[in-house]
């Protein structure tokens, strides 16, 4: 065999080994779109990708999954999410939900998104890649290396989730028609911007501060708004009391 053919054989062998863990992308299933995230210096580009994958599970069974990736090209930070079913490809519209109901932020060392479910919920990742394709390859490799946990549905991915409880009674009077209702508050995060100099630093280890704008989705007509300040201090997220959108309280 010639040296050239030997090199080609080695290359194909390396590719085959790299693709060996039982997670295979379904050809033609990739979908990529451009979004926008918030950073401490202003809006920044964000790329979202999702794809269908076939799984070869440790039990010998097969599965059908869907991988979702958020990638910020300037920092290389990325975050992945995953879902699978035994007989059909999941249709959970994660990217659509991120675009419509969450706000994505980027710091020097974190990519995160923020939503509201019985309080502010922050999902973050510190993973980095050289490109979107590299982020995809690393994500596929991670799930391939954790197939037993994937099959048991005990995996957490490479994200950290921080829930910050906010009760209905914590909102300003008038935000809801009924402050005393027992049902969970229906609230949407409609904006997230880095805090400016008017928001003082409260902790010596603060690395970023963000102002969230929350909107009630419970009642017909105009939807009241309120705000809350998020602070990242060390490895923890902290929040201010909720205050009226036109108030200086909470700063």
C-alpha positions, 0 to 999 in steps of 0.5 A: 500500500502506498504512503498516500493510501496508508494516510487515507486509511488512517484518516478514515479509521480515526473518523470511524473511531471518533463516530463509534459511540452510539450516537449518530446524526441523521443526515439532512436533519440539521437546522441552524439559525441566528439569534441574539444574546446579551453580553456585558458590552451589549447584544452579541450574536448567538447561533442555535442548532438542532438535529435528530440523532439515532442511538444505540443504547447499552441494553441493545435497544435503539432510541431516537433523539434530538440534540440542541446547541446554543453557541456564541461565536465570539467567546466560543461558549456553548450549551447543549440540551438533549431529549430522546424517545424509544420510537420517534424523534422528539418534537420538543421545540427547545430553540423556539422556546428559547427565542420566545420565552427565555433570554440568553446572556454571555459573560467571560466564562458562562453562557446562560439562559433565564426563564420563569417557572415559580421563580427565575430559573438560570441554566448555564454552561462553561463549555467552550469550542472552536466553532459550532461544528466543534461544539456539535462534535463535543456534545455528541461525544459527551452523550456517547460517553454517557449512554448508560445515563442517557438510557436511564434518563439520569444524565444532567448534561454539562449544565448547572440549573439554579432556581430562585424562588419568587412567590406571587406575593413577592410582586408589586401590588397590581401586578396580578389581579389577585395576589392571593391566588393559589395557582402558580404565577404566569410570568414571562421574562421579556428583557435582560440587560447588563446592569449599569453604574446606577446598580451598586456592587453589593458583594466583593466577588460579584462578576456580573449583574443583570436587570430582568424585566418580567411581564404578567401573562395572566390577564387580558389587556395590558400586561403589567411589568416588574423588574428584578436584579440578578447578581453572580457572586462567585459560583452563586446567583443572587436576586433582589426583591421584585420591584415595579418597572418604574421604581428605583427599588431593588437597586 
